[in-house]
Amino acid sequence: MRLSFLAAPLVCALALAACDTAGEPETADVSLDEQVPAAAPSAAPAPGEESDDGATPMGERVATLGLLNKRNNVSEEITLKPGETAERGPVIVRLSACERTAPWELPQETGAFVQVDILERGADQHARVFSGWLFRESPSLNVVEHPVYDVWVKDCTMRWPGEADSAAPSPSPSPSPAR
């Protein structure tokens, strides 16, 4: 009697463990000689075109970047479209892409892929000091590490589908008189 009393919980635990197949991936045996049916053609863009899921095409987006000369505390705004380059004194800033999350996604982030080249004193040509994504909400994530110059993202102007409708201010209802 005592043995069955101790064995019952063990048997139940083993039975429940055998039922758990959630961690196992589904597999299928396929012979290499079998023909796999062709996938249905997707609505992928034609070669040379890019799909932005209805958002503003990359070439039409506009990024606003900040450039700071720490030596003389002069800051200026640079406005570029992807593919454009701006030269300010010894600094060359290239913008490859800018992006911001869709309005329905959280957290909201704005970023730009930027390359920064600087002509150091006494050098014959510019040297790349930064190439990567900069994010407005996380300026310390990727940092342009230079003792004199700093570059950061201020904005990326673009629209998502349906955003134009929600951007229009809705009239606020007039307050009802108190009773």
C-alpha positions in Angstrom: 0.0 0.0 0.0 2.8 2.4 0.9 4.6 1.7 -2.4 1.6 2.6 -4.5 1.1 5.8 -2.5 4.6 6.9 -3.4 4.6 5.6 -6.9 1.3 7.4 -8.0 2.8 10.9 -8.1 5.8 9.7 -9.9 3.7 7.9 -12.5 1.6 11.0 -13.0 4.6 13.2 -13.4 6.2 10.9 -16.0 2.9 10.7 -17.9 2.5 14.5 -18.0 6.2 14.9 -19.1 5.6 12.5 -22.0 2.6 14.6 -23.2 4.7 17.8 -23.5 5.6 18.1 -27.1 5.6 21.9 -27.3 9.4 22.1 -27.1 9.9 19.7 -30.1 10.0 21.2 -33.6 7.7 19.8 -36.2 9.6 17.9 -38.8 8.7 16.2 -42.1 10.6 13.6 -44.0 11.2 14.7 -47.6 13.0 12.7 -50.2 15.5 14.6 -52.2 14.1 13.0 -55.4 10.7 14.5 -54.9 9.8 17.7 -56.7 8.9 20.6 -54.4 6.0 22.6 -55.8 7.0 26.0 -57.0 6.1 28.8 -54.6 3.4 31.2 -55.7 4.8 34.4 -57.1 5.0 37.1 -54.5 4.1 40.7 -54.9 7.8 41.5 -54.6 9.0 44.7 -56.3 10.6 44.4 -59.7 14.4 44.3 -59.7 15.8 47.8 -59.0 12.7 48.9 -57.1 12.5 48.9 -53.3 9.3 48.2 -51.3 8.8 50.5 -48.3 5.5 48.9 -47.3 3.6 52.0 -48.4 5.9 54.4 -46.5 7.7 57.4 -48.1 10.3 56.0 -50.5 13.8 56.2 -49.2 14.9 58.7 -51.9 12.1 61.2 -50.8 12.9 61.1 -47.0 14.7 64.0 -45.4 17.0 63.7 -42.4 18.0 66.6 -40.2 21.3 66.1 -38.5 23.2 68.3 -36.0 26.9 69.0 -36.3 28.8 70.5 -33.3 32.3 71.9 -33.4 33.3 71.4 -29.7 36.4 73.6 -30.1 34.5 76.8 -30.8 31.0 75.7 -29.6 29.4 76.3 -33.1 26.4 74.1 -33.9 24.6 73.8 -37.2 21.8 71.9 -38.8 22.4 69.8 -41.9 19.5 68.7 -44.0 20.1 65.7 -46.4 18.2 63.2 -48.5 19.6 59.6 -48.6 22.6 59.5 -51.0 23.5 63.2 -50.4 26.7 64.5 -48.9 27.4 67.8 -47.0 30.8 69.2 -46.5 31.3 71.7 -43.6 34.9 72.8 -43.3 37.0 69.7 -42.6 33.9 67.5 -42.0 32.1 65.4 -44.7 28.7 63.9 -43.7 27.1 61.3 -45.9 23.5 60.1 -45.4 22.7 56.6 -46.7 19.3 56.1 -45.0 16.9 57.6 -42.5 14.0 55.8 -40.8 11.5 56.1 -38.1 9.2 53.6 -36.6 5.6 53.4 -37.7 3.2 55.3 -35.5 1.6 52.1 -34.2 4.9 50.6 -33.1 6.6 51.2 -29.7 9.0 52.4 -28.8 9.1 55.3 -31.2 12.6 55.7 -32.7 14.2 57.8 -35.3 17.5 56.8 -36.9 19.9 57.5 -39.7 22.7 55.6 -41.3 25.5 58.2 -41.4 29.2 58.2 -42.5 31.4 61.0 -41.1 34.9 61.7 -42.7 37.2 64.4 -41.2 40.3 66.0 -42.5 42.7 66.2 -39.6 45.3 69.0 -39.4 48.3 68.1 -41.5 46.6 65.2 -43.3 46.3 64.9 -47.1 42.9 63.2 -47.2 39.8 62.7 -45.1 39.6 59.8 -42.7 36.4 57.9 -41.8 35.7 58.4 -38.1 32.2 56.9 -38.1 30.0 54.7 -40.2 26.7 53.4 -38.7 23.3 54.1 -37.4 22.6 57.0 -35.1 19.4 57.1 -33.1 17.8 60.3 -31.8 16.3 58.6 -28.7 19.5 56.7 -27.8 22.4 59.1 -28.6 24.8 57.1 -26.5 24.1 53.8 -28.4 26.4 54.7 -31.4 28.5 57.7 -30.9 30.7 59.7 -33.3 33.9 59.5 -31.3 35.9 62.5 -32.2 37.6 65.1 -29.9 36.4 68.1 -31.9 33.2 67.2 -33.8 29.9 65.6 -32.8 27.1 64.5 -35.2 23.6 63.5 -34.1 20.1 62.8 -35.6 17.4 65.4 -35.0 14.7 64.1 -37.3 13.7 62.0 -40.3 10.8 63.3 -42.3 8.7 60.5 -43.7 5.1 59.3 -43.7 3.5 55.9 -43.1 0.2 54.8 -44.8 -2.8 56.2 -42.9 -0.7 58.7 -41.0 -1.9 61.7 -43.0 -5.4 61.0 -41.8 -4.4 60.9 -38.2 -2.1 63.9 -38.5 -5.0 66.2 -39.1 -6.2 67.8 -35.8 -9.7 66.7 -34.9 -12.1 69.4 -33.7 -12.5 69.2 -30.0 -16.0 69.1 -28.7 -17.4 72.1 -27.0 -17.7 71.7 -23.2 -21.2 71.1 -22.0 -22.6 73.4 -19.4 -22.5 72.2 -15.8 -25.8 71.4 -14.2 
